[in-house]
């Protein structure tokens, strides 16, 4: 008898994040729209980018596509760990200006942080104790459940700890950290990250650090990479992406850093890096050569400026929305150094109450915080990766409704 993967089957019958979005959130939104066809909806639910690519990235893509259409410049498969020019650009133009010294062989290009983090699953045994921030970007939990890991503990993030958890009180093997954080909008200081690095080094644990939103950090005192913390290359893997920093969410490009200095009790220096290389060579034939040319362009000095202007546009969205909602009487977190606003409902309100309140009163659609974990209960996540028009119209409408009450 052919059997199915029992871990996937378990996830299939439980409520995954994607299922909850599709079967509950979308249905509520559509029902509201059907009974209020004259009312506009301001959708701030999706963490997806909306603004066009930087002109220099577009030029590089057109050039790369033209070369693919010419026999003399056509290229097929590339290196499975990524175009060397892109890996060099990640080292020299992304990490080096932050005082971080990495070698191209420590960078593994992926088609986005989603598959980048998923690929890391191959590195670790199923008996490891995993610590996840709560609330958490759901695929981290679901990827571990799918792999068959069940030793999971949660590190609570709330408004009392500014959405940065305390270090674990017991021994854990793998710690997932995401800063700037999706969904809470939280950021971690150097001291807070140092506490995690110190913990990981002394317990021989591994940190998996998601730096997908690094470009949103404008405060020079907030680290953009875990490797800004001394000793982090001995204990941390970092996942990066061009999705939010350069608008590649559809084009697809990211990377994972597995430093040669990273060691476990059971491995010697360089072994994990080599193991990941072998895993990647089995699972992945390389990111799109077109996307990689776009990534090389995005990391050029001139283009980094163009990309940052797009990020600044979203940051201004976040500023306008947060100020507007606060004027409307709502308690909001995040929205600075981060495109997400984490709205706290009034005492006793559930996440779905907050969702309904903003939907029914102002036509604003967010994602209930409870879908990101138990500590998200009572909150709603709003993404400001949408258009300015959406933000301004939503605020006008929210203000009208607010004044009427
Ligand atoms: N990590 C976080 C925290 C995210 O919010 C997202 C996407 O929204 C990803 C990873 C996936 O990014 P990518 O588009 O690079 O796969």
Boltz pocket constraint, residues with backbone or C-beta under 6 A from the ligand:
constraints:
  - pocket:
      binder: B
      contacts: [[A, 47], [A, 111], [A, 112], [A, 113], [A, 114], [A, 115], [A, 137], [A, 178], [A, 180], [A, 182], [A, 210], [A, 212], [A, 240], [A, 241], [A, 242], [A, 243], [A, 248], [A, 249], [A, 253], [A, 254]]
      max_distance: 6.0
